Amino acid sequence: FARDDVNASTPPLAVIRAIVSLAASKPGVRFLAVYDISVAFFHAVIDEDITVIPPRGTSRQGYFWILLKAMYGTRRAAQLWQEHLATVFRNGNWVRLQNIAGAFYEPNLDVTVAVHGDDFIGEGTEESLNVLDQLLLASMDVKMMPRIGPGAASSGRYLKRVVRWIGSGFTWEADPKHVGRVVELLDLGDAKPADTPGTKSAGLGMRDSLEPLVGDELAMFPQIGGLLNYVAIDRPDIQYAVKCVLNDMHSPTKRSLLRAKRIGRYLKGKPILEWQFPKQDLPRRVVYQSDSDWAADMDTRKSTTCVFGYFGLHLLETQVATQAVVALSSGEAEFYAVGRAAASAIMMRQFYEQVGLPVRAVIQSDSSAARGMASRIGCGKIRHLQIRDLWIQERVRSGDLLLEKALTADNTSDLGTKHIDAKRIEKLVGLAGMRFRVGEAVQAVVRGLAVGALLTRQTVVAAAAAPGEANTVVAAAAAPGAANLRSSNVDSLLLLAFVAGACSIALLIGICWCLCRKRHHPSSCMQALVDSTSGRHGSEQAAAAAAPGSEPAAALAASGRSTCMQAPVD
């Protein structure tokens, strides 16, 4: 039966990322601390009578045990754990945030902590986090993970996400193993990667695209949808495409599976999207951008809302959702998107105010009609607007919210309203403070250095081989590494590999030139090097020139010239 005393909410991911953002925004050297509480619920005392059947052999027959602690599986266990946790922090002079149930702040230490179940994450200086360590160790069975930050651990995990310190700030990314699981389930191991997660034309060329899935495909589809939905939380670039797939979850068709495979091929080519939190001065505004695509759903004619929230340079959250009602105009659809952005901006503004950072909530929209509807009083000519949608007008008039114009070309929330091309995806991802990271960077560097060394060797001996053959050998040697270097978002490590290869080539050519200059006339050496490289002499002529007693050799001897490549070079 339904009960009202069992609710235990967790902080949204926007608050978790906001803590990472605070560590990169507040002055001084700050760290991220991660904790894991063992058997967390058993720390709380249960407040109702519950009896359990003891395991066989542990008690006399006919006897029962009475629970003293909040055991896992009991309905009030999660809420009792939260209340116990709040008591521990309250006794340590911490403040429980009013609008975020699992967040706490200590004003004297300037430390913010968020708790998701039994997983803790906090940010602060080394001294303030030491105080937090003592508080948790004194009251709980806690496992402390290495701190992440300058001079400490370079990476750690929280909620199956990877958080890294890269010297200039922090980064956040999802665990790529879930992407691998999607590729495996969809049997895309040999498939070619796609440059976009979806297209408008998906299934248009299939006569049976609207036929329902049956058999194994139907049984597998809910698992695929759940995985894609989980991956999309940290992948704004696929959220719209995943929404289109999930809209068919109740009755999936062959087109639905085709759309899911398209997303899988895209993730195969770009498995890691890195959220960047560079060091910055404390912002005084929390900015939410909104956008919509009017009547984009061809089946229901409903519009799509997308919202991106920022704290300075740091992206905190993204939202993509189908609007609940059918909008009669693009301006109305944009107005609903502004309302969703405003609600989230107010929540995050209240969060920052409670951790000692008064900020202004700003809504940016590229629709002048939506901004006008949000700024006036009443529904105006849009007479069918519901009263529940007009609350934003009061907030704007009171100065609680600030409306600003966003440039359409730079509105990052456009990423989640429709299918866009690869170039547009790359631009918006960059503007949002994210980047695609090439996986297995270390192996790529090794391959790049190996290619550079091989290119160096082939350049030196190219004069002794036919020009066409030398180019073929060099191209074949470079092919494996080149395939990994076509991305426009190549890591700095890969760039370093190229620079190292180029420097080694230049160094070896310089050594050869110096040796030739020492033994022979400089102009003769350079002429021979140019001749051998440019292919003016064929392989047969080069062999004849090198043979003792031949006419070309005699001519060279008479003129005082010598071939620089005659002596072997290691």
N, C-alpha and C positions, 0 to 999 in steps of 0.2 A: 504494500500500500504506500501511497505517497506521504512523505514527511517533509516538513519545512526546516528541520533541525539537522540536516545532514549535508548541507552545501559547504563545499570547500573550494573556492576558486583559486586559480594560479595567475601570476602576473603575465600579461601578454608579452610576446617576443619584442614588441617595440620598447618595453621597459628594460628588458635584458640588454638589448642593443644600446639603449640610452646609457646604461651603466658603463658599457665599453666606451661609449662616446665621452662620458664624463672623465674617464681615466685619461683620455687623449686631449681633453679641453681644459681641465683645471690646471693652474700653474703648479710648478714643482715636479718632482719625480714621483709618479704614481704607478701603482701596480694593480693587477687584477688577481684576486684570490678566489680559489674554487675549493669547496668543501663538499664532502659526501657523508651523510649521517647514516650510520648502521642501524638497522631495525628501528627506524624513526618512530613509527606509531607506538611501539612499546614504551616510549618515554612518557606517554600521556596516560593519565589515570582515567579509567572508564567511569561514567556517571550513571550507569543503569545496570540492573541485575541481568547477567547473562550466564547461563551454565553451559558447559561443554562436556562432551563424552571424552574421557581421558583415553589415551592410546592403550592398546591391550597390553596387560602386564605391568602397568604403572600404578594401578589402584585396585582396590577390592571391588568385586562385582556388585553392581547396584549403586555405586557411588558416582557422583558427578563433581566436576570442578566448577568453581565460581571465578569468573574472570576479574582480575584486578587491574589489568592494563588494556589499552585499546588495541585489541588484536586485529591483524590484517583480515579483511573480509567482513568485519562488523560495519554496520552502516554509518556509525558516528565516528569511526576511527580517524578519518581524514580531518574532520572538523576539530576533533579533540586535539589532534596533533598541532593544528594551526594555533589553537588557543594556548596550548602549552608553550609553543614557540614564542607567541606574543608575550606571554608572562615572563619568559626568560629575558627577552630583550627589554621589556619594560622595567624589570628589576635592574638592568644595567644602564638605565637612563636613556634608552633609545626611544624614538618616536615611530609609531606605526602609521604609515601613510593611510589617509582616510579613503582614497579612491582606488588604491592598489592593495589588495588584501595581503599579499605576500612580500611587501617591500617595507624596509625599515631604514631610518636615518638617525645618525648621532651627530648633533650640531657641533658639539665641542671637538670631536675628532674629525668631523667632515668626512664621514664614511657612509656610503650608500650600499645597501645589501638587498638582493632579491632572492626569494626562496621559491623554487618550483618543485613541489613535493618534498623530497629529502635532499635536493641538490641546491647548494648555496653558491652565489657569486657576489663578490663585493669589490669595490674600488676604493683606494685610498693610498696614503703614504705608508712607508714601511713601518713606522712607529705606530700609526693608528691601526693598521691591520694586525700588529702584534697584540694590541688590546682586544681586538675581535677574536683572535686565536684563543686567548686566555678565557674569554667569556664562554666560548663554545666548548672548550676542553673541560671546563669546570662543571658543565651541566649536561653534556651529551657524550655519546660514543661517536666521535667524529674522526673522519679520515681527511687529513689536509693534503691537498695536491700542491705541487710546486707553483709558486707565484709566477705570473707572466708579466714581464716588463723589462726595463733596462737593467742589465747586469744579472738578471734572474733567468728563468726558463724562457725559451724563445717561442714555445707553443704549449697549448693545453686544450682540453676538451670540456665542453659544457653542453648538456642536452644533445649529445651526439653531433655537435658542431665543433669545428676546429677554430680556435682563436690563436692568433700569432702576434708576436712583437717583431717588427721588421726594422727597428731603428728610428724610422720617421713616424711611427704610430702603430696602430693595431689593425689587424685584418680579421675577417669573419667569413667562414665558408661552410657549406654543408658537407657531410661525409659523402665522398664520391662513390662509396660502395653501393648506395641505393641506386645510383645511375647505372652501375654495372648490373644490378639485379633487374632493372627495367629492360636493358638490352638483352639480357639472358631470357627473360620471360617472353619477349616478343621475337626471339630467335633472329636477332639482327647482327650476329657476330660477323658475317661476311657482307653486310649491307654497306652501301656507300653513305657517308655522313651527309646530312642535309644542311643547307646554309640558313634556313629559317625553320621555326617550330611548327608552322602551319601555313596553309594557303586557302584562299577562297574557293579554289577550284577542286578541292579534295572530293573525290568520288563522282565528279561530274561526268567522267567518261565511262563509268561503270553502270551497266544496265541494272545490276542487282545490288546497287549501293545501299538501298533502303530496305533490303531484306534483313530480317532479324538474325542475330547470331544463334547458333545451335551447337550442341555437343560440347567439346573441350574448349572451344573458343568462348562460348557463353559462360562456362564455369570459370575460365581464367580472367575474364574481363573485370570483375569487381576487384581482384587483386591488383591488376594493372592500374585501374583507376585510383585505388588507395595509395599505391606507391607514387604515382604521378602527383597526386594531391599533396603528399608529404614532401616530395622533392620541390614542388612549386613554391612552398613557403619561403624558401631561400633563393628562388630563381624567378625574379620578376619578368625575365625575358620569355618564360613559357607559361605564365599564369593565364593569359587569355586563351592560349591554345588548350591548356588543361581544362579551363572552364567549359570550352566547347565540347570536350570529351565527356566531362562529368554531367553535362546537360542530358546526355543520352543514357545515363546509368540505369534508369528504370527499365528501358527497353533498348539495349544496344543493337546497332546494326553493323553491317559490313563497312559502312562509311565511318562509323565510330572507331572500329578497329584500325582502319586506314589512317585516321587522324592520330591515333595513339602511336602507331608505328612511325609516323612522320616526326612526332615529338621524340621518340626513342632514337631515331637517326640523327636528329639535331643534337641531342644530349651526348651521343657517341662522339660527335665531332668537337663538342664544347662541354666536357664533363664538369668543369670547375668554374664557378663564377665567384669572384672574390669581392666582398664588401670591404671598402677601405675606410679607415678611421684615422686620417693623418692628424698630427699635432696641430692645434688651432687655438686661437684666443677664444675665450668664452663668448659665445653668441648671446645676443639679447632678444632673439626672436626664434620662434619655432614656426617653420613655414610648411604649409601643406598645399601641394599642387593638385588640381582636379581636372578631369577630362571625361568626356563621354562620346560614344559613337551612336548616333540616333538610329533606332530601329534596325540595328545590325543583325539581329536574329531573324533569319528569313522564315522561320516556322511560327514564332510567336510575335514578331515585330517589336519585341522589347529591346531597350537600349542597355548598353554596358557602361558601368562606372569604373573608373580607375583613380586611385589616390596614391600619391607619393608624399611621405612626410620627412622633413629634414630638420636637423639641428645644426645650423651652420653648414659645413661641408659634408656632414655625416648623414647618410640615409638611414632612417630609423625603421620604417615600415612601408609596405606596399599592400594595396588592397585592390582586388578585381572582383566585381560582382555584377550579376544581372539585376537590373532595376525591377522592383516589385510590380510596378504599374506600367502601362503603355503610355509613353509620352507623346503628345500630339504635335510637338515641334522640337527642333534641336535645342532651342533655348530652354524649354522645360526640362529636357533631359540633362542639360548642363547644370540647371538649377538643382536638380536632385543630386548630382555629383558634388556640387558645392556644399550641400547640406551634410553629406557623408564626411567630406573632408573637415568641415567645421566641427563636427562631433568629436572626431579623433584629435583635432588640434586642441580643443578645450581640455580633453583628458590629459594630454601630454603637457599642456601649460600648467595644469594643476599639479602634475607630478614634479615639474621643475620648481614650482613655487614652494612645495613642501620640503625640497632638499636644499633650500636656501638660494635659489636662482630665479628671481622674478623675470619673466620673459613675456613678450607680446605674441599673441597668436595671430598669424597672418594666413589668409587664404588667397591663393593665386589661381586665376582662371583665364583662359584665352577667349571666353565668350562674353561679349559686352551685354548680351541679352540676360545671361544668368546673373552678372554683376548688378544689372539694373533691377532685376526682380528681387535680389537679396537686399538691395539698398532702400527700396521704397516701402510703403506701408500698405498692407492688404494684397489681394490677389490681382488687382488691376484687370486687364483684359483676359488674363488666364483664369477664368472664373471657376473652373473645376478644381483648382488647387485645394488640397485638404488643409485644414487649420494646423494639423500636426507638422506640416512642412513649412510653416511660416515662422517658426520660432527663431530662425536665423535672422530674420529682419530685426527683431528686438535686440539681439546680440550685436548686430552691426550698428544700430542706432545708438546703443549705449556705449559704444567704443570697446566692447569686450572682444570684438573681432575686427580685424582690418582687412579690407578687400583690396587686392592689387591685380593689375593686368599681367598676364603671362604671355610671352611671345609663343606663337604656335610652333615655330620651328624648334624652340628650346624647351617646350613643355614635356618633361620626362614622363608624365603620366600618360602620354600618348602611347607608350610602350604596351599598355595593357588594355587598350580599347578595341584593337583590330589587328589583323595580320599585316605586318609591314615588311619591307624588304631588308636584306642583310645589312646594307649600308646604313639604313636608318636605325636598325637595332644597335649596331656598333656605336653610332653617335650618341644615342640616348643612354646606353649603358655607361659610356664614358662621362656624360654630363651628370649622371646620377652618382658618380663616385665609385663605380665598380669597374672591374676588368675581368676578361676571360684569361685564366691562367693555364698555361700549357702544362699538362700532367707529366710526371716523371722528368722533372727538369734536370736532375743529376745525370740520368742516362743520356738525355739530349746533349748536355755539355760534352760528355765523353765522346758521343758520336760526332759532334761538331769539331772537337779537337782532333779526332782521328782523321776526319775528312780534310781539315786544314793541313795536317802533317803530310797526308798522301798527296794533296795538291802541290805542296812545296816540292816534294820529291819528283813529281811528274813534270813540274816546270823546269827543274834543273836538267833533267835528262831528255827534255823534249827536243833539244837540238840534235840528238843522236838518233831520233826516230822520225818517221815521216809525219808531216804536220797533221794529216787526217787521223793517223793512228794515235798520236799524242792526245788530240782533242777527244777521241773516243774513250781512251783510258781515263782521262781526267773526268769526263762526264759520267762515266760509269762509277768512278770512285765517289763522286759528289752526290749521286742520286739518293742513297739512303738518308743522308742528313738533310738534303734539300727538301725532301718530302715533309720534314718536320718543321721547316722554316718558312712555309708559305703564309702562315697566319699573320694578320696585321697586328696582332697583340703578342709578338714574340717576347719572351721574358728577357730581362736584362742579362741573365746568364747566357742565353743563346747569343745575344749580341756580343758578349765578352768572348765567346768562342770564335766568332767571326773575326773580331779584332785580333785575337791571338794568332789565328791562322794567317791573316794578312801581314801581321808584323813578322812572323817567322819567314814568310816568303820574301819580304823586303830585306830582311837580315841576311838570308842566304844568298840572294842576288848580289847584295853589297859585298859579301865576303868573296864571291867569285870575281867580281870586278876588281877588288883590291889585289887579289892574287895575280890576275892578268896584268894589272898595271905594274906590279913589281917585276914581273918576268919579261914583259913585252911592252911595245909602244902602246899607249892608251888608246889612240885612235884605231889602231889595228884590232885591238881586243874588242872594242865596242862595235866595230864594223862586223867582226866575225859573229858576235853575239846577236846583232840585228839580223844578219844574214841567216843564221841558224834558226832564229825565232820566227822570222817573217816567211820562211818557206821558199826563198828564192832558189835555194839549191835543193834538188830532189835527193831522195835517199841514195839513188845510184851515183849521183855526182859526189855526194859526201863520202861514199865508200871509195870512189876512185881517187879523191883528193887525199884520203888517209893512207892509201896503199903506197909503200915505199917504191921509189923509182918511177912513179907515174908522171905523166906530163903536167897535170895540175899541181902535183906536189913540187915538181921542179920549178914551175913558174912561181909558186909561192915562195920557195926558198930564194929564187933569184931576186924577187922584189922585196925580200926582207920581212914578209908577212908570215904569220903563224896562226893556226886555228886554236882558239882558246879552249875548245871543248875536247882537244886531243887527249889531255891527261884526265884520268878518271877523277871524279869529284865525289867524295863521301858526304 
